[in-house]
Amino acid sequence: MCPHCWEGFPPENALWIAQHPDLVGDPRLGQDELQRFLPTRFSISGAAIDLKGFECYGLACPKCHLAVPRQLFEMDSFFLSILGAPACGKSYFLAAMTWRLRTTLPQQLALAFTDADPLLNYRLQQYESVQFLNPNPDVLVTIEKTETHGDLYSAVMYGDQVVHYLRPFVFVVRPLEKHPCHAQAASTSRAICLYDNAGESFLPGADVATSPVTRHLALSRVIFFLFDPTQDVRFRRACAGKTKDPQMMERTALSARERPVRQETIFVEATQRVRRYLGLAQTAKHRFPLIVVVTKYDAWSALLNQASLPEPYKLDRASGLYGVCQREIQQVSDATRRLLSELSPEIVAAAENFASEVLYVPVSATGCAPEVDPHTGAQGFRPRNLRPIWVEVPILYAMSRWMRGLVCYWKAKDANSKPQ
């Protein structure tokens, strides 16, 4: 399936991307793009040969003509959508999550987590580098908000009509040699397609035929909804005197990135689109899970009545691998749900009215409060102080539940239990 336009097609119908620099001008993508074609000649190695005799290796969708990573032809795909209100911290969360996965999966779970297409993931790589690989650890840094236009979107021409598609971030998860399923890597490896929409994309009327940027919701096996307590006046009042985070201070106006729309309105609009795309009745529940990611945990952690969040995975000394502690994660989810039910009950009601299975996970993409630049007044973070909290837990939990064989998990809290 194409990760751009979500068109299903058999592999033999895939177009190839010409290599010779003279073969430019594609009817879908414009005069500057290399031509797409159905080959009639192949090299001994199986590469298509273009009209100028060059061997070609890139593949493209027969409908939209956008490049499709080869890994999506070789392994099962797992679609995951991330949504939330403007300024909820999606970009920070996404960058911290993928950075943690790059380091945690190889070291503790014997899994490689790599870019399927560095070009598609370039923006996310920039986000990771500015925070976690910054040569100046004391400079105040910020991440640009996700926009509803720009280089995160691809323009495709269908005759006189231009359609804009959201570019996915595509990764490959593959067992390493120490993994128990290493011999079955061909069948257990997965291509993960992540979609990060601007919050404005979920305003009523934002999803139209010429900009179908949220249609991926209907294909996603898991949906992450990011709820930001710092945007809720009830959370801010509950945190009075319990935190010095400037985001939790009492204020009478919206912050620079916030919008005058309630967070459950964004979520309900997204769920209505899922129902519309799938033909799901208003009284029916979505069969795939929803994870409510409660962001900026460091700012409101005092409300959860826990000294610290537990380790989300535990070592199995026999294998030397870690397993995800599903029981502990579920316990934290229950505590987070109780807090949300008290302070933001409409979020819990909307979530559980939509999905048959809902998990509530507190995270902090930074682990610290933002600082204010004395010269510009803008808020930012110093790379030296970044300590993400539980950012990898939502996707690790999802992988342990719905990618069986890839991520080990502890089935019960028992000294004699074994990771599954």
Secondary structure, DSSP 8 states (H G I E B T S, - for coil): --TTT-----GGG-EEE--STT-EEETTTEEEEE-EE--S-B-TTS-EE-TTS-EE--EE-TTT--B--THHHHSEEEEEEEEE-TTSSHHHHHHHHHHHHHHHHHHHS-EEEEES-TTTTHHHHHHHHHHHS-S-TTS-B------SSSTTEEEEEETTEEEEEE--EEEEEEE-TTSTTGGGHHHH-EEEEEEE--GGGGSTT--BTTB-TTGGGGT-SEEEEEE-GGG-HHHHHHTTTT---GGGS--SS--SS--SS-HHHHHHHHHHHHHHHHT--TTS-BSS-EEEEE--HHHHGGGGT-SS---SEEEETTTTEEEEEHHHHHHHHHHHHHHHHHH-HHHHHHHHHHBSSEEEEE-BSSSS--EE-TTT--EEB-GGG---BSTTHHHHHHHHHHSTTTS-EE-SS-TT--B-
